[in-house]
Amino acid sequence: MFNKGNKDQSLSDLGSQQSAPPKRTAMKSKAPSILSSDLVLTGTIVSDGEIQLDGQVDGDVKAGSLIIGEDASVNGEVQAETVVIRGKVNGSVRARQVQLASTARIEGDIVHAALSVESGAFFDGHCRHSTDPLKDSSAAPAAAAPTVKDSPAKPASSSDSKPPAPSAGKTQDPLGDLEPPMAASSKSSF
């Protein structure tokens, strides 16, 4: 019943069974990942394959191909080779091909190589064509928004449309104290 021959045979059977799962995972990678409508996800989703999103995502989504369903919503940045948006996106969209269905509601910027918009789609943001929208995705938004360090301080001059605040009577100009500290310090240095 228990002999050495059976033990060797069972080990060879295990070895042949272990080679089967790589074939199964290759088949699974072609099937889309479906996130159902009752799912609420907080965090980042990253996939090289296809994602069909019908629930709510509070975070960024990066995929090879992405379909956002009519009842779905994404609060974050979307990056993919191709994106079909039927639901809501509150954030930027970067994709080679972007399709906005008539039920789409986008509040954010779109960077694309090809864009199609159906009649009835809502889009509030900037749209920019790019030959490679996925390349260097983090540098473009930073360059578009100037920071306080980038903008030079406005020197006080006699051509300002606002009259100078009186020195003694602060009660006469209640808005005089609303000057930003940077502007107030530049006036005193001149």
N, CA, C and O of each residue as an XYZ file, in Angstrom:
760
protein
N       0.805     -1.188      0.000
C       0.000      0.000      0.000
C       0.853      1.259      0.000
O       0.679      2.120     -0.863
N       1.774      1.384      0.953
C       2.697      2.515      0.973
C       4.081      2.002      0.619
O       4.773      1.422      1.456
N       4.470      2.216     -0.602
C       5.808      1.792     -0.977
C       6.501      2.931     -1.698
O       5.891      3.943     -2.043
N       7.741      2.747     -1.907
C       8.579      3.785     -2.500
C       8.163      4.108     -3.931
O       8.279      5.261     -4.346
N       7.705      3.174     -4.664
C       7.294      3.379     -6.050
C       6.113      4.346     -6.156
O       6.096      5.195     -7.048
N       5.141      4.234     -5.274
C       3.985      5.128     -5.302
C       4.391      6.552     -4.927
O       3.857      7.519     -5.471
N       5.318      6.672     -4.016
C       5.770      7.996     -3.586
C       6.452      8.717     -4.744
O       6.209      9.907     -4.949
N       7.288      8.035     -5.495
C       7.963      8.639     -6.640
C       6.959      9.009     -7.733
O       7.096     10.037     -8.395
N       5.946      8.152     -7.909
C       4.938      8.416     -8.923
C       4.119      9.649     -8.553
O       3.796     10.456     -9.425
N       3.780      9.808     -7.279
C       2.987     10.968     -6.859
C       3.792     12.255     -6.994
O       3.219     13.303     -7.294
N       5.095     12.205     -6.784
C       5.938     13.391     -6.969
C       6.009     13.785     -8.435
O       6.016     14.972     -8.759
N       6.063     12.782     -9.339
C       6.093     13.104    -10.764
C       4.750     13.670    -11.207
O       4.714     14.522    -12.095
N       3.643     13.223    -10.615
C       2.324     13.773    -10.924
C       2.231     15.235    -10.471
O       1.659     16.067    -11.175
N       2.786     15.543     -9.311
C       2.786     16.925     -8.815
C       3.590     17.833     -9.734
O       3.207     18.979     -9.966
N       4.683     17.336    -10.248
C       5.514     18.133    -11.150
C       4.788     18.479    -12.435
O       4.922     19.587    -12.953
N       4.008     17.518    -12.958
C       3.258     17.802    -14.182
C       2.082     18.723    -13.909
O       1.690     19.489    -14.789
N       1.510     18.670    -12.718
C       0.405     19.550    -12.367
C       0.881     20.987    -12.165
O       0.125     21.921    -12.433
N       2.097     21.185    -11.707
C       2.616     22.517    -11.457
C       2.913     23.266    -12.748
O       2.984     24.495    -12.735
N       3.085     22.576    -13.839
C       3.348     23.257    -15.103
C       2.057     23.791    -15.735
O       2.135     24.635    -16.628
N       0.883     23.337    -15.311
C      -0.397     23.769    -15.874
C      -0.782     25.208    -15.478
O      -1.308     25.918    -16.335
N      -0.558     25.682    -14.251
C      -0.998     27.030    -13.888
C      -0.457     28.163    -14.753
O      -1.200     29.120    -14.969
N       0.777     28.140    -15.269
C       1.173     29.236    -16.145
C       0.282     29.384    -17.368
O       0.058     30.505    -17.825
N      -0.234     28.286    -17.911
C      -1.156     28.375    -19.037
C      -2.455     29.038    -18.610
O      -3.013     29.839    -19.360
N      -2.941     28.720    -17.428
C      -4.181     29.300    -16.936
C      -4.010     30.797    -16.665
O      -4.916     31.573    -16.967
N      -2.877     31.221    -16.107
C      -2.682     32.643    -15.832
C      -2.541     33.435    -17.121
O      -2.904     34.611    -17.164
N      -2.017     32.809    -18.177
C      -1.930     33.501    -19.459
C      -3.332     33.760    -20.000
O      -3.578     34.805    -20.603
N      -4.247     32.825    -19.793
C      -5.621     33.021    -20.243
C      -6.330     34.055    -19.390
O      -7.129     34.834    -19.910
N      -6.059     34.081    -18.093
C      -6.705     35.016    -17.197
C      -6.281     36.460    -17.472
O      -7.081     37.375    -17.276
N      -5.056     36.686    -17.919
C      -4.580     38.047    -18.130
C      -5.315     38.737    -19.272
O      -5.297     39.966    -19.351
N      -5.963     37.977    -20.162
C      -6.695     38.568    -21.270
C      -8.115     38.952    -20.884
O      -8.747     39.726    -21.603
N      -8.626     38.453    -19.801
C      -9.971     38.787    -19.348
C      -9.936     40.131    -18.616
O      -8.981     40.406    -17.890
N     -10.956     40.969    -18.793
C     -10.952     42.266    -18.108
C     -11.203     42.115    -16.610
O     -11.871     41.177    -16.176
N     -10.670     43.034    -15.835
C     -10.971     43.106    -14.407
C     -12.230     43.940    -14.268
O     -12.277     45.073    -14.747
N     -13.243     43.402    -13.623
C     -14.517     44.099    -13.487
C     -14.708     44.488    -12.032
O     -14.694     43.642    -11.138
N     -14.887     45.780    -11.815
C     -15.153     46.295    -10.476
C     -16.631     46.666    -10.444
O     -17.040     47.634    -11.086
N     -17.423     45.918     -9.713
C     -18.877     46.039     -9.785
C     -19.401     47.319     -9.170
O     -18.666     48.054     -8.511
N     -20.695     47.581     -9.395
C     -21.311     48.846     -8.993
C     -21.429     48.989     -7.481
O     -21.539     50.112     -6.990
N     -21.411     47.911     -6.739
C     -21.511     48.014     -5.282
C     -20.145     48.167     -4.604
O     -20.059     48.150     -3.376
N     -19.095     48.313     -5.385
C     -17.742     48.427     -4.857
C     -17.333     49.890     -4.693
O     -17.484     50.691     -5.616
N     -16.819     50.229     -3.519
C     -16.233     51.543     -3.269
C     -14.780     51.294     -2.890
O     -14.490     50.624     -1.899
N     -13.872     51.843     -3.692
C     -12.458     51.586     -3.505
C     -11.728     52.887     -3.221
O     -11.903     53.867     -3.945
N     -10.917     52.905     -2.183
C     -10.086     54.054     -1.862
C      -8.639     53.637     -2.047
O      -8.142     52.755     -1.347
N      -7.959     54.284     -3.003
C      -6.574     53.940     -3.282
C      -6.298     53.987     -4.765
O      -7.127     54.443     -5.552
N      -5.132     53.514     -5.137
C      -4.688     53.550     -6.524
C      -4.867     52.187     -7.165
O      -4.559     51.158     -6.564
N      -5.373     52.190     -8.404
C      -5.523     50.953     -9.169
C      -4.517     50.990    -10.310
O      -4.460     51.967    -11.057
N      -3.721     49.930    -10.451
C      -2.738     49.831    -11.528
C      -2.893     48.475    -12.192
O      -2.873     47.437    -11.529
N      -3.049     48.496    -13.514
C      -3.177     47.253    -14.276
C      -2.654     47.486    -15.682
O      -2.856     48.557    -16.255
N      -1.979     46.482    -16.241
C      -1.541     46.560    -17.638
C      -2.663     46.127    -18.575
O      -2.620     46.406    -19.773
N      -3.657     45.451    -18.032
C      -4.745     44.927    -18.846
C      -5.945     45.857    -18.880
O      -5.827     47.065    -18.674
N      -7.101     45.267    -19.145
C      -8.349     46.010    -19.276
C      -9.113     46.015    -17.954
O      -9.206     44.994    -17.272
N      -9.654     47.176    -17.605
C     -10.471     47.322    -16.403
C     -11.822     47.873    -16.818
O     -11.906     48.841    -17.573
N     -12.873     47.250    -16.320
C     -14.211     47.787    -16.480
C     -14.665     48.218    -15.095
O     -14.807     47.393    -14.192
N     -14.891     49.515    -14.934
C     -15.206     50.088    -13.632
C     -16.666     50.503    -13.606
O     -17.098     51.332    -14.407
N     -17.420     49.926    -12.689
C     -18.825     50.280    -12.525
C     -19.099     50.839    -11.135
O     -20.212     51.295    -10.873
N     -18.122     50.816    -10.241
C     -18.280     51.318     -8.880
C     -17.657     52.680     -8.708
O     -17.548     53.451     -9.662
N     -17.246     52.978     -7.485
C     -16.659     54.279     -7.159
C     -15.207     54.085     -6.733
O     -14.893     53.208     -5.927
N     -14.316     54.930     -7.296
C     -12.898     54.891     -6.943
C     -12.480     56.275     -6.466
O     -12.637     57.263     -7.183
N     -11.952     56.338     -5.260
C     -11.368     57.566     -4.730
C      -9.859     57.390     -4.764
O      -9.245     56.970     -3.783
N      -9.280     57.713     -5.893
C      -7.854     57.543     -6.103
C      -7.561     57.496     -7.588
O      -8.461     57.668     -8.410
N      -6.312     57.266     -7.931
C      -5.882     57.253     -9.326
C      -6.093     55.875     -9.944
O      -6.032     54.852     -9.263
N      -6.343     55.878    -11.254
C      -6.516     54.627    -11.998
C      -5.565     54.648    -13.182
O      -5.595     55.578    -13.989
N      -4.719     53.625    -13.291
C      -3.777     53.499    -14.406
C      -3.968     52.111    -14.994
O      -3.812     51.102    -14.307
N      -4.314     52.074    -16.299
C      -4.605     50.790    -16.921
C      -4.213     50.803    -18.381
O      -3.960     51.858    -18.962
N      -4.167     49.618    -18.970
C      -3.935     49.521    -20.402
C      -5.162     49.999    -21.156
O      -5.056     50.776    -22.105
N      -6.327     49.531    -20.728
C      -7.603     49.916    -21.323
C      -8.595     50.071    -20.178
O      -8.633     49.243    -19.268
N      -9.395     51.129    -20.223
C     -10.309     51.424    -19.122
C     -11.678     51.785    -19.663
O     -11.806     52.599    -20.577
N     -12.695     51.174    -19.088
C     -14.078     51.521    -19.393
C     -14.723     51.943    -18.090
O     -14.775     51.171    -17.133
N     -15.216     53.180    -18.055
C     -15.892     53.700    -16.873
C     -17.384     53.693    -17.178
O     -17.847     54.420    -18.057
N     -18.132     52.874    -16.454
C     -19.555     52.685    -16.703
C     -20.398     53.894    -16.341
O     -19.902     54.845    -15.736
N     -21.683     53.858    -16.713
C     -22.591     54.980    -16.510
C     -22.754     55.345    -15.035
O     -22.845     56.528    -14.707
N     -22.792     54.375    -14.157
C     -22.985     54.633    -12.733
C     -21.671     54.743    -11.976
O     -21.680     54.899    -10.754
N     -20.558     54.668    -12.662
C     -19.241     54.699    -12.023
C     -18.762     56.124    -11.826
O     -19.171     57.035    -12.545
N     -17.883     56.308    -10.836
C     -17.255     57.607    -10.633
C     -15.820     57.406    -10.167
O     -15.509     56.493     -9.402
N     -14.948     58.302    -10.661
C     -13.533     58.280    -10.298
C     -13.178     59.670     -9.792
O     -13.386     60.663    -10.490
N     -12.647     59.738     -8.587
C     -12.139     60.989     -8.026
C     -10.622     60.880     -7.968
O     -10.056     60.512     -6.939
N      -9.973     61.201     -9.072
C      -8.529     61.094     -9.164
C      -8.101     61.126    -10.618
O      -8.914     61.357    -11.513
N      -6.824     60.894    -10.841
C      -6.266     60.944    -12.194
C      -6.459     59.608    -12.890
O      -6.299     58.546    -12.287
N      -6.810     59.677    -14.185
C      -7.007     58.491    -15.001
C      -5.931     58.476    -16.085
O      -5.760     59.462    -16.803
N      -5.201     57.358    -16.209
C      -4.185     57.178    -17.249
C      -4.397     55.826    -17.899
O      -4.505     54.811    -17.212
N      -4.456     55.810    -19.239
C      -4.628     54.546    -19.953
C      -4.277     54.732    -21.418
O      -4.169     55.854    -21.912
N      -4.104     53.618    -22.097
C      -3.927     53.668    -23.550
C      -5.232     54.121    -24.184
O      -5.246     55.046    -24.996
N      -6.335     53.464    -23.813
C      -7.660     53.838    -24.311
C      -8.621     53.967    -23.137
O      -8.588     53.163    -22.206
N      -9.481     54.987    -23.186
C     -10.460     55.223    -22.128
C     -11.814     55.477    -22.772
O     -11.940     56.301    -23.678
N     -12.818     54.764    -22.296
C     -14.201     55.027    -22.669
C     -14.896     55.461    -21.385
O     -14.971     54.700    -20.420
N     -15.407     56.702    -21.380
C     -16.012     57.248    -20.166
C     -17.509     57.421    -20.403
O     -17.944     58.175    -21.275
N     -18.280     56.696    -19.595
C     -19.733     56.837    -19.628
C     -20.245     57.428    -18.321
O     -21.389     57.878    -18.250
N     -19.406     57.430    -17.286
C     -19.786     57.917    -15.967
C     -19.092     59.218    -15.624
O     -18.871     60.059    -16.495
N     -18.740     59.390    -14.331
C     -18.171     60.642    -13.836
C     -16.682     60.495    -13.549
O     -16.233     59.481    -13.016
N     -15.927     61.531    -13.913
C     -14.511     61.612    -13.562
C     -14.258     63.004    -13.024
O     -14.521     63.998    -13.702
N     -13.749     63.076    -11.810
C     -13.370     64.337    -11.213
C     -11.848     64.317    -11.062
O     -11.321     63.926    -10.021
N     -11.158     64.742    -12.110
C      -9.704     64.712    -12.150
C      -9.239     64.679    -13.590
O     -10.053     64.675    -14.514
N      -7.946     64.656    -13.778
C      -7.401     64.701    -15.135
C      -7.452     63.327    -15.801
O      -7.419     62.286    -15.144
N      -7.533     63.367    -17.132
C      -7.562     62.151    -17.942
C      -6.407     62.243    -18.932
O      -6.279     63.234    -19.651
N      -5.566     61.210    -18.968
C      -4.437     61.145    -19.911
C      -4.528     59.811    -20.623
O      -4.417     58.750    -20.007
N      -4.733     59.880    -21.940
C      -4.843     58.637    -22.704
C      -4.559     58.905    -24.170
O      -4.707     60.027    -24.655
N      -4.152     57.861    -24.861
C      -3.950     57.998    -26.302
C      -5.298     58.167    -27.008
O      -5.438     59.015    -27.889
N      -6.278     57.366    -26.622
C      -7.622     57.477    -27.192
C      -8.611     57.707    -26.066
O      -8.666     56.932    -25.111
N      -9.401     58.785    -26.179
C     -10.417     59.106    -25.184
C     -11.765     59.175    -25.894
O     -11.915     59.863    -26.904
N     -12.729     58.462    -25.358
C     -14.088     58.504    -25.880
C     -15.014     58.941    -24.754
O     -15.085     58.286    -23.714
N     -15.728     60.054    -24.961
C     -16.694     60.526    -23.984
C     -18.084     60.195    -24.514
O     -18.496     60.719    -25.549
N     -18.801     59.337    -23.816
C     -20.159     58.967    -24.210
C     -21.114     60.096    -23.831
O     -20.727     61.030    -23.129
N     -22.338     60.012    -24.288
C     -23.315     61.067    -24.030
C     -23.641     61.196    -22.547
O     -24.124     62.243    -22.117
N     -23.390     60.157    -21.757
C     -23.665     60.194    -20.316
C     -22.445     60.593    -19.495
O     -22.521     60.623    -18.266
N     -21.327     60.897    -20.140
C     -20.083     61.221    -19.433
C     -20.156     62.589    -18.768
O     -20.782     63.513    -19.288
N     -19.508     62.707    -17.611
C     -19.403     63.978    -16.895
C     -17.954     64.090    -16.400
O     -17.546     63.392    -15.473
N     -17.188     64.985    -17.040
C     -15.765     65.139    -16.736
C     -15.528     66.521    -16.149
O     -15.924     67.527    -16.737
N     -14.891     66.569    -15.004
C     -14.468     67.827    -14.398
C     -12.962     67.725    -14.185
O     -12.497     67.271    -13.140
N     -12.216     68.153    -15.188
C     -10.767     68.073    -15.147
C     -10.208     68.186    -16.547
O     -10.957     68.275    -17.520
N      -8.916     68.183    -16.644
C      -8.240     68.351    -17.930
C      -8.098     67.010    -18.645
O      -8.005     65.953    -18.019
N      -8.086     67.086    -19.973
C      -7.890     65.893    -20.795
C      -6.671     66.115    -21.685
O      -6.606     67.101    -22.419
N      -5.714     65.203    -21.621
C      -4.555     65.202    -22.514
C      -4.678     63.932    -23.354
O      -4.754     62.832    -22.807
N      -4.698     64.078    -24.677
C      -5.054     62.960    -25.542
C      -4.278     63.009    -26.852
O      -3.714     64.041    -27.216
N      -4.257     61.883    -27.550
C      -3.783     61.825    -28.930
C      -4.980     61.801    -29.873
O      -4.912     62.335    -30.979
N      -6.084     61.178    -29.436
C      -7.326     61.145    -30.214
C      -8.491     61.287    -29.244
O      -8.517     60.637    -28.200
N      -9.452     62.136    -29.589
C     -10.588     62.411    -28.710
C     -11.880     62.356    -29.502
O     -11.974     62.925    -30.590
N     -12.876     61.672    -28.955
C     -14.205     61.687    -29.559
C     -15.211     61.987    -28.456
O     -15.154     61.409    -27.371
N     -16.142     62.911    -28.755
C     -17.125     63.354    -27.776
C     -18.514     63.208    -28.387
O     -18.805     63.778    -29.439
N     -19.357     62.445    -27.722
C     -20.728     62.301    -28.179
C     -21.547     63.497    -27.718
O     -21.221     64.133    -26.716
N     -22.595     63.796    -28.443
C     -23.503     64.872    -28.085
C     -24.158     64.558    -26.740
O     -24.668     63.457    -26.534
N     -24.140     65.521    -25.838
C     -24.713     65.339    -24.510
C     -23.679     65.147    -23.418
O     -24.015     65.242    -22.238
N     -22.430     64.879    -23.774
C     -21.369     64.709    -22.771
C     -21.062     66.052    -22.127
O     -21.092     67.085    -22.796
N     -20.765     66.045    -20.814
C     -20.409     67.252    -20.080
C     -18.917     67.232    -19.819
O     -18.382     66.249    -19.306
N     -18.247     68.313    -20.169
C     -16.801     68.416    -19.979
C     -16.474     69.814    -19.483
O     -16.747     70.795    -20.175
N     -15.893     69.918    -18.292
C     -15.485     71.194    -17.727
C     -14.001     71.106    -17.415
O     -13.605     70.519    -16.408
N     -13.184     71.691    -18.278
C     -11.741     71.638    -18.091
C     -11.037     72.030    -19.366
O     -11.656     72.544    -20.298
N      -9.746     71.786    -19.405
C      -8.945     72.089    -20.590
C      -8.664     70.797    -21.344
O      -8.521     69.725    -20.758
N      -8.591     70.935    -22.643
C      -8.325     69.805    -23.512
C      -7.061     70.108    -24.297
O      -6.949     71.171    -24.907
N      -6.106     69.179    -24.288
C      -4.842     69.425    -24.975
C      -4.427     68.186    -25.745
O      -4.420     67.076    -25.211
N      -4.079     68.391    -27.013
C      -3.591     67.301    -27.845
C      -2.112     67.075    -27.575
O      -1.353     68.027    -27.393
N      -1.709     65.818    -27.550
C      -0.312     65.456    -27.362
C      -0.036     64.201    -28.179
O      -0.872     63.300    -28.247
N       1.131     64.145    -28.795
C       1.474     62.947    -29.555
C       1.721     61.755    -28.636
O       1.484     60.613    -29.030
N       2.191     62.004    -27.427
C       2.400     60.935    -26.445
C       1.904     61.417    -25.086
O       2.708     61.883    -24.278
N       0.600     61.319    -24.810
C       0.045     61.860    -23.568
C       0.464     61.113    -22.311
O       0.378     61.667    -21.215
N       0.913     59.877    -22.440
C       1.299     59.104    -21.267
C       2.739     59.352    -20.845
O       3.121     59.038    -19.718
N       3.534     59.909    -21.740
C       4.939     60.167    -21.433
C       5.057     61.443    -20.603
O       4.395     62.439    -20.893
N       5.882     61.412    -19.593
C       6.168     62.582    -18.761
C       4.894     63.186    -18.181
O       4.706     64.402    -18.224
N       4.018     62.338    -17.638
C       2.721     62.794    -17.144
C       2.819     63.653    -15.900
O       1.949     64.496    -15.685
N       3.827     63.481    -15.079
C       3.917     64.261    -13.846
C       4.507     65.646    -14.073
O       4.283     66.537    -13.253
N       5.253     65.863    -15.156
C       5.900     67.163    -15.366
C       4.958     68.196    -15.967
O       5.110     69.385    -15.686
N       3.999     67.790    -16.777
C       3.126     68.743    -17.462
C       2.218     69.515    -16.520
O       2.131     70.733    -16.672
N       1.525     68.896    -15.545
C       0.674     69.689    -14.669
C       1.471     70.652    -13.793
O       0.987     71.743    -13.492
N       2.675     70.278    -13.381
C       3.466     71.161    -12.539
C       3.916     72.400    -13.304
O       4.011     73.484    -12.727
N       4.190     72.252    -14.588
C       4.626     73.386    -15.386
C       3.474     74.328    -15.689
O       3.690     75.522    -15.893
N       2.254     73.811    -15.723
C       1.100     74.639    -16.070
C       0.676     75.539    -14.922
O       0.157     76.630    -15.159
N       0.882     75.112    -13.697
C       0.439     75.891    -12.547
C       1.615     76.641    -11.930
O       2.490     76.011    -11.336
N       1.662     77.971    -12.053
C       2.759     78.712    -11.453
C       2.626     78.741     -9.936
O       1.521     78.747     -9.392
N       3.749     78.758     -9.282
C       3.741     78.822     -7.830
C       4.100     80.219     -7.384
O       4.463     81.069     -8.198
N       3.997     80.456     -6.083
C       4.304     81.773     -5.546
C       5.770     82.105     -5.750
O       6.124     83.263     -5.969
N       6.621     81.097     -5.680
C       8.053     81.326     -5.878
C       8.352     81.737     -7.315
O       9.256     82.536     -7.561
N       7.575     81.180     -8.283
C       7.808     81.489     -9.684
C       7.367     82.888    -10.068
O       7.969     83.498    -10.951
N       6.319     83.418     -9.422
C       5.821     84.734     -9.806
C       6.593     85.814     -9.058
O       6.720     85.750     -7.835
N       7.110     86.808     -9.782
C       7.880     87.858     -9.121
C       6.972     88.744     -8.284
O       5.798     88.928     -8.605
N       7.520     89.286     -7.221
C       6.762     90.191     -6.357
C       6.476     91.477     -7.120
O       7.344     92.004     -7.816
N       5.266     91.970     -6.986
C       4.871     93.179     -7.693
C       5.358     94.378     -6.895
O       4.923     94.583     -5.762
N       6.253     95.172     -7.467
C       6.745     96.327     -6.721
C       5.678     97.424     -6.684
O       4.880     97.566     -7.610
N       5.684     98.185     -5.608
C       4.748     99.296     -5.475
C       5.216    100.435     -6.375
O       6.394    100.792     -6.388
N       4.289    100.988     -7.111
C       4.634    102.101     -7.978
C       3.518    103.126     -7.942
O       2.444    102.865     -7.400
N       3.761    104.248     -8.497
C       2.764    105.303     -8.491
C       1.663    105.030     -9.500
O       0.646    105.724     -9.483
N       1.821    104.055    -10.371
C       0.805    103.743    -11.365
C      -0.225    102.746    -10.858
O      -1.112    102.352    -11.614
N      -0.132    102.314     -9.563
C      -1.133    101.416     -9.000
C      -2.484    102.096     -8.985
O      -2.576    103.293     -8.713
N      -3.523    101.351     -9.273
C      -4.863    101.918     -9.295
C      -5.415    102.094     -7.889
O      -6.372    102.847     -7.708
N      -4.857    101.436     -6.899
C      -5.316    101.547     -5.524
C      -4.578    102.701     -4.844
O      -3.350    102.759     -4.894
N      -5.308    103.614     -4.214
C      -4.627    104.714     -3.526
C      -3.895    104.190     -2.294
O      -4.301    103.183     -1.714
N      -2.821    104.866     -1.891
C      -2.094    104.406     -0.706
C      -2.957    104.555      0.537
O      -3.762    105.479      0.646
N      -2.773    103.626      1.473
C      -3.536    103.660      2.722
C      -3.032    104.808      3.581
O      -1.830    105.066      3.628
N      -3.944    105.505      4.265
C      -3.506    106.587      5.149
C      -2.716    106.030      6.319
O      -3.012    104.946      6.820
N      -1.716    106.771      6.749
C      -0.826    106.272      7.800
C      -1.437    106.385      9.185
O      -1.155    105.540     10.034
N      -2.248    107.373      9.450
C      -2.749    107.575     10.806
C      -4.120    106.941     11.010
O      -4.340    106.327     12.054
N      -5.025    107.055     10.093
C      -6.403    106.625     10.319
C      -6.727    105.273      9.721
O      -7.180    105.207      8.578
N      -6.508    104.180     10.464
C      -6.797    102.844      9.954
C      -8.300    102.609      9.833
O      -8.712    101.722      9.086
N      -9.110    103.352     10.521
C     -10.549    103.159     10.445
C     -11.116    103.660      9.123
O     -12.224    103.267      8.757
N     -10.411    104.500      8.404
C     -10.892    105.016      7.136
C     -10.808    103.965      6.027
O     -11.670    103.955      5.148
N      -9.832    103.104      6.031
C      -9.661    102.081      4.998
C      -9.629    100.699      5.652
O      -8.553    100.194      5.973
N     -10.804    100.078      5.853
C     -10.803     98.771      6.513
C     -10.164     97.673      5.674
O      -9.774     96.647      6.232
N     -10.038     97.839      4.364
C      -9.431     96.819      3.512
C      -7.923     96.961      3.407
O      -7.275     96.119      2.786
N      -7.358     97.978      3.983
C      -5.916     98.200      3.906
C      -5.112     97.090      4.546
O      -3.989     96.826      4.118
N      -5.655     96.429      5.564
C      -4.936     95.355      6.247
C      -5.034     94.029      5.498
O      -4.434     93.048      5.936
N      -5.762     93.962      4.396
C      -5.915     92.724      3.655
C      -4.820     92.505      2.631
O      -4.862     91.517      1.898
N      -3.860     93.379      2.558
C      -2.727     93.219      1.651
C      -1.951     91.974      2.051
O      -1.763     91.739      3.245
N      -1.497     91.174      1.110
C      -0.669     90.021      1.463
C       0.653     90.480      2.078
O       1.168     91.539      1.718
N       1.201     89.697      2.995
C       2.454     90.091      3.662
C       3.586     90.349      2.670
O       4.420     91.224      2.908
N       3.634     89.593      1.544
C       4.706     89.781      0.585
C       4.597     91.154     -0.054
O       5.608     91.832     -0.234
N       3.376     91.578     -0.403
C       3.199     92.879     -1.018
C       3.502     93.994     -0.029
O       4.080     95.014     -0.405
N       3.114     93.809      1.251
C       3.358     94.832      2.255
C       4.858     94.982      2.498
O       5.342     96.101      2.672
N       5.604     93.873      2.513
C       7.038     93.970      2.762
C       7.749     94.597      1.565
O       8.763     95.275      1.732
N       7.215     94.372      0.340
C       7.882     94.970     -0.825
C       7.632     96.467     -0.859
O       8.472     97.212     -1.364
N       6.490     96.936     -0.332
C       6.234     98.371     -0.295
C       7.147     99.065      0.698
O       7.596    100.184      0.451
N       7.426     98.412      1.818
C       8.259     99.057      2.820
C       9.738     99.044      2.423
O      10.510     99.852      2.939
N      10.143     98.171      1.544
C      11.547     98.100      1.174
C      11.911     99.165      0.146
O      13.099     99.422     -0.049
N      10.955     99.791     -0.515
C      11.255    100.784     -1.514
C      11.302    102.126     -0.920
O      11.546    103.105     -1.625
